[in-house]
Amino acid sequence: MILKFSGHDTFHCRQQWLSKGLQFIENHGYNSFNNTEVAISNLGVGKNMVQSIQHWLRAFDLISENHEIKEFARDMFFEPKSYDPYLEDEGSLWLLQYKICKTQYASIYNIIFAEYFNDKLNLEFSEFQIIQFIERKIRDKSEREVSKNTLSSDFKAFIKLYTTPTKTLKTIEDDFNSPLLELNLISQLSATDGSEKQFRLNKEDRSNIPTAIFAYCLLDQFDGKEIVNYDEVRRTLGAYFCLSNESLDNLIDLLSTVYSEFVYKNDAGIRQIQIKGLDQNFKNDLLQAYYEKQ
């Protein structure tokens, strides 16, 4: 997969952009994004933000490479199901966090959550450290060099999606206008000596993640697998959701308790999840049952 670090035009995703962008495609067709006047008028944003909305629709895996609205996005945002078009349910936010990490259309999300901290005990990081890590990864993959300015812009958009910096009257509206803020995955640390801003990954117990949402993500991440190694889950979903090992264990235990289709085995130190007895609609039925209860 080719690494990608641009496309958002320096704008992080705002709360209503995903819904607005999908409605725009449904009503006017994707090619209407190229009609600046029509796009600006219907989306209510500036020209550069129009391009940013297109980027975030792909980054959150809501539209395909051919710019068609995906089934998941239709179920979430459109009638007749319209699970959560205004992203008011926290389960929806976990789904978006999963999608942006797994899809890797915007590479920095998977890199930070699933790669950078893979072998680290210290959960603090800075822009400089992340850019160094990405540059090394680009060299290792022998990919085309990416400018530091581009990587810096990508990092800043990443941070704004998860943290609220020190407020000013000018920025307070934008600071709170991000769909993933309330997940509390990353914190900005207080600066004491004027040095570079430091951030911390909040790896902790997250028992509030709904079991049905976790089950959906597990099946989607390991599509078609009947046996999934515990470490594979830890390196993917556990990393995407900033789960402590104990929290991941608890979620898997609960998963196997609630759904007989998942069996958690821990034999001779080999831990795995066995998946059996699924019909073809099971994954989508999980979401329908979850949102019908809300």
N, C-alpha and C positions, 0 to 999 in steps of 0.2 A: 504494500500500500504506500503510495507516494505521500510524503508529508506535506501538509498544507497549513500556512500560517497567515493568510490574508483573506480579504473578502468582506470584512465587516465595516470597512471604512472608519475605523476607530470607535464605532458605536457598539456598546454592549446591548444585549437583547432586552427590550422593554416589556413590561407586563402584558400589554395587549397586542404586541406586534404579530405574534404567531396566529392568533385568531383573525386579525385584520388581513394579514397576508393570505391566509387560506381562503377567506371570504372573497378577497379580490380575485384570486385565481378562479374560484368557482363562478363568479359573476362576469368576469371579463376575459378570462383566459390568461395563461402565463405570459404570452407574448405582449400583453398590454403593459407589463412592467417596462417595456421599451418605449412606450408612449409616455413621455415625461409628464405632460400636462394631465393626462388621465390618471396616472399613478399618484401624483402628488395630490390631486383633488380628492381622490377616493380614500387614500391612506392617511391623509392629513399630516404628512411629514415632508421634510425637505428632500431634495434630489439624492443626496448621498445616503440618507436614511432609507430611501427606496431600495437601493442596492444592498444595504445592510440587511433589510428584511428578507430579501431573497437568500442571502447567505445563511441566516439563522433558520430558515425553513429547511434548508438542506442539512445544516449542522445537527438539528434535532430530529432528523430522519422523518420529516413530515411529508416531504415530496421526493419523488424518485429522480434519478439522473435525467430522465425524460421530462421532468417537471410536472409529473402527474401526482395528484394528491393520493397518498397511501391510505390503505384500509384503516390502519391505526388512527391516522389523523381524522378520517371521516367519522369513525366511531366516537372520537373524543370531542370533535368540534361541530359536527353536523347532525341534523335530524336524519333518520328517526331516533337514533340512539342518543347522540349529543350528551355524552357522559359528563363532561365538565368543560364547557366552552370557555369559561372565564377563569379556569385554573384555580378554583377556590378550595379544592380538596388536596390535602397534603400528599395523598397517594399519587395524584397526577404529577406533582413536582418530583417525586422519586422516579416516576416513569421517564420524565424529561431528563433527569440527571443520568439515568441509565442509558437513554438513547444517545445523548451527546458524547458520552464516554465510549460506548460500544461502536458507534458509527464511524468515528475518527475522521469525519469530513473536516472538522476543526481539530487538528492533531494535538494541540496543547492540552486538551482536557484529559485524554487518555494518558498522555505523557506524564502529566503532573500527578494524577490520581493513581494510576496503575503502574507506572514505571519508576518515576523519580524516587518514591518512598519505598520501593520494593525491598531494599536491604538496609534501610535506615531506621535507627532508633529515635534520633532527633527529628521531630516533626515540624521544626521551624525552617523557613526558606525565605529567600529574597529574589528579586528580579534578576540580579546578577547571577546567582547560583542556577536559576532555571535556564537562563539564556546560555550559560556555559554548558549545561547538560544537553540542551537541544543542539547546540553547535557541534558538540562531540558526536551526538547521534547522527546528525546529518553527514558528518565526515565518515562515520562507520558504515553508513548506508551508501556512501559514494554518490550522494544526491547533490543537486545544484545548490550552491551556497545561497543562504538567505541573509539579507542585510540585518544588522543589529537593530536598526530603526523599525523594521517590519516585525522582528521578534519582540521588541519592546512594546510596540503597539498591541500586539497579540496578548502579551502578558497583562497589560493594563485593562484590556477588554475582559480578559478572564477574571481578574480580581474584582472588577465592578459587578460581575454577575453574582458574586458570593459575599462581598463585604460592604460595609457602610463606613467610609472614611470620616474624618472630622468634618462636621457640617459647616456649610456657609449658606447664606440666603440664596446664593446663586445656584448652588448644586443640590440643595436638599431634595428637590423633586426627583431629579435623576437618581440620587443615591438610594431612594426607597423604591424605585421603579424597575425592579428586576424580579423575574418569577422565582429564582432559586435562593433568594436571600434567607427565607425563613427556615431553610434546611440546616443552617448554621454549620456548614462544612468547613469553612475557613474563617479565621479571625485575623484582624490586623492588630499587631502588638503595639503598645505605646512606645514611642521613640523617646530616649532619654538623653542622647548626646548629639542629636542632629544628624546621625548617620543614616544609611540607607534604610528604607522601610522594611520591616520584618513582618512575616506572616506565619501563621501556624495552622497546620492541618488538624482539625478537631476529630481525631479518631476516638470514638467512645461508644458507649452502649446506645443503641438506637432501636429500642424495643417498640417504638412507635411506628416502625415501617410495617404496613399492613401485610399479613401473611399472603393474601391473594396477589398483591403487587409483587412481592418477592418471588412467589411461585411463577408468575408470568415472566418476569425477567430471567429467571433461571432457565425456563424452557426456551425462551427466545435466544439467550446467549449460547446455549448448548443444543441447538435445534437438531432433533433426530437422535441424540445420544441416549442410550439406555443406562449407561453407567458414567457418572461424573465424579472425578477425583476431588476430594475436599480441597486440596491445594489449588486446583483450577478455580474453584469457587472463591477461595480467599483472594487469589490474584486478580479476579475480575469483579464480581459483585461486591465482595468484601472491600476491595479497594475503591470502587466507584462510590460506595455509600459510606466510606470512612468508618468501617466497623472495627471495633476491637475484636480480638479472637473469641473472647467470651460471648460477645454479642452475636457474632456470626454463629457460634455453636447453638445459642439459644434460638435463633431464627430457624436454623435447620431442624432442631428438635421439634419446634412448634410446627414447622412445615410437615414433618412426617406424622405428627399427631393429628393435624387437621385434615390432611389429604392422604388417603390410603395409597394413592398412586406414587408417593415418594417414600422410599424406605432408606433410612440412614443406618449404614453399617460401620462398625468400628471393630475390626477383627485384627488382632496381632499388630496393632498400630497402623493398620491400613484403613483409612477413612474414606468412604465414598457414599454417594447418593445413587440409589437405584431407582430408575423411573420406569414404571410399567403400567400397562392397562389403560393407556391414553387413547381416546378417540380423536379424530382429526380436529374437532372443534374445541377440545378441552382448554387450550390456551386462551382463546377468545372468550370462552364461557366464563373463565376466571374473572375477567374484567367486567363482564355484564353482571355477574352475581355481586361483585364488589360494589359497583356503582348503584345497583338497585337497592342496596342496603343503606346507602348514605342518605 
